[in-house]
Amino acid sequence: MNHVFVDFENVHQVDLAVIGSKAVCFMLLLGARQTKLDAALVEKLMESAASVQLVRLTSSGRNALDFALAYYVGRAVIADPTGYFHIISKDTGYDPLIEHLRNRQIHVRRHDDFTTLTFSGPPKPPSAPPEDLFTRVVDHLRKNTTNRPKRKKTLVSHLLAFGGKTATEADVMKLIESLRKAGHLSLGDKDAVTYQV
């Protein structure tokens, strides 16, 4: 999921096409003194109410909106740690926060405006691999007890071959994660794979 946070005190031009896009949560943060919004923007926000949040601060102060935005980014990261986070602001004061999050393997970036905004990750909300492939792989691993890959890298190659021409590395990584979450395998030191199928 892509999460877009707009510092509206700092960036006043909003790309309306981003609002309501698939796999995008959009948050517009307004300062206490910002009392007027463009009608087209309001219409677009209302049209996409399910994936939009409008936050208006009630008191002003130095960096008040910045701290509020940082709070909402933190909440979103906790709710969706594998998501992609975009802060739209010319304010470089966010950069230490971004560096801090990146050091914790969080995908986050600041954009001066909407022109550099591109969405990473899948074009649709992340979903589990197709159930039939998951089931086929579990059956395959159960039957081949002596010929199972011992490292994650070999397992990726093995599952790419097993999945056929339509399988991508991203699909295989999702599949491995699903197998891990389901308790069918675990990854140890140096990506050693232990199977529980």
N, C-alpha and C positions, 0 to 999 in steps of 0.2 A: 504494500500500500504506500502511496506517496502522500505526504503531509505537507501542505503549503501554509506558511505563516506570513502574513503581510503586515509589515510595520507601516500602517497607513499615515502616520505622522511624517514618515520619511519618504515613502513612495506613494504618489497620488494617482498614478495611472495603473489601472488593473486590467489585465488581459481577460476579458469576459469569457473567452473560449476555455480557459482553465477551470472555471467554476462549473461544477456538475460533470466534469470529465470522469470517465470510468476509473476506478481505483485511485481517486483523489479525495482526500479530506481537506477542506479549505477553511482557513480561519483568518478573518479580517479583524485586526486590532486597531481601535480608534482611540485617540487621546481624548481627554475630558473636554477640550475646547473644540473638538471636531463635531459640529452639530448638523452639518449638511452633507448629504450624499447624492450623487448623480442618480437620476430616476432609472436609467438603463441598468446601472449597477444594482440598485435595490430590486428591480424586477428579476434580474438574473439570480440574485441571492435568494429571493423568495421561491423562484422556480426550482431551485436545487436545495431546498431547505434541509433535506435529509443528510446531505454531505457537507453542509456549510455551518460555520459558527461565527457569529458576530459578537465581538467582545468590546465593550465601550467602558473605558476607565471613568470612574466618577470623580477622582481627584487627580490633580496634576502635580508634577514635581520633576526634578531632574532625573532622567532615566526611568521614570515611572512605567512607561510603556515597555521599555526594554526588559525590566524585571518581570513584568507580567508575561511577556512573550517567552522569556526563558522558562518561566514556570509551566506554561502550556506545552512547550517543546518537551520538557522533562516528563510531564504526564503522558504525552503521546509516546515517548520512547519506552516508558514502562509498559504501556498497553500494547505496543507493537515494536518490540526490540529489533526485528528484522526489517522494519520499514525504511523508507527513504524520506528524509526530512529536508525541506527547503525553506530558508528564511529569506524573504524578499525585503531588503533594506540596504541603503547605501552606508549605513552605520557600521564602521569597522569594529565598534565596541563588542559586537557579537563574536568576533573571531576567536578570542580566548575560549569561549564556551564551545565553539565548533571544534577547536583543536582538542579540547578536553574530551568531548564526545567521540571524536575520531580515534583517539587513543584507546577508547573502549570499544572499538570496532562498530561504532554506530555510523550509518551512512547519512551524513549531513553536509549541507553546502549553503553558503550565502550567495545571493544574486543581487546585484545592484538594481536590477529591474527585471521585467518578465522576458526580455529578449534572450537571455542566456538560460532560461528555465527549460530543461529537458527532463523527461521522466525516465528514471532508471527502473530496472527490474521488469517483471512481467507486465504486459499491457492490460492484464485483467487481474482481479484480486488473486493472491496466491491460493492455489487449491492443491489438494492431495493428488498424486499421480492416479491415472485411471485405475479403478478397483481391479479390473481383470489383470492388468500388468502386475500390480502388487501381489495378487493371489498367485499368478503364474510364477513370479520370482520366488515367493515363499515355498511353493511346491518344488521348484527347481533346486533350491538350496537344501530342502529336506532330503531329496533323492540323492543329490551328489555330495554325500558327506565327506568323501576323500579328496574331492577336487575343488574345494572352495578357496577363493582368493584369501590370502593371509594379510594383505595390506589394503588400505582404502583406495590407493591409486590403481592397484590391480583390479579391485572390485568395480571401480568406475568403468574401466576398459571392458571388463567381463559383462557388466550390465548393459553397456552401450551395444556390444555385439548381440547380447540376448534380446534387447529391445528392438533390433532391426533398424532399417533405414530411417524410420520416423523418430527414433529416440535421439534426444539432444543431451548434452552434458548437464544442462540445467535440470532436465527431467530426471536424469539419473541421480543428481545430487538431492533433489526433492524426495525421490524414491528411497534413497539411503537414509535420509532424515526420518521418513515415515516408518521405515523398518526399525530404526533406532527407537523412535517414540513408542512403537508397538511392542518393543521388548524382544524383537527377533535378532538384533545384533547390538554390539557395543563396540566403541572405539577406544583403544588404550594408548599406551606410549607409542610414539612414532607411527600413529595411525594404524596400529595392529588391530585386526578385526576379530572379535569373538562372536560366535553364532549361538543363538538360543532358539533354533527353529525346531 
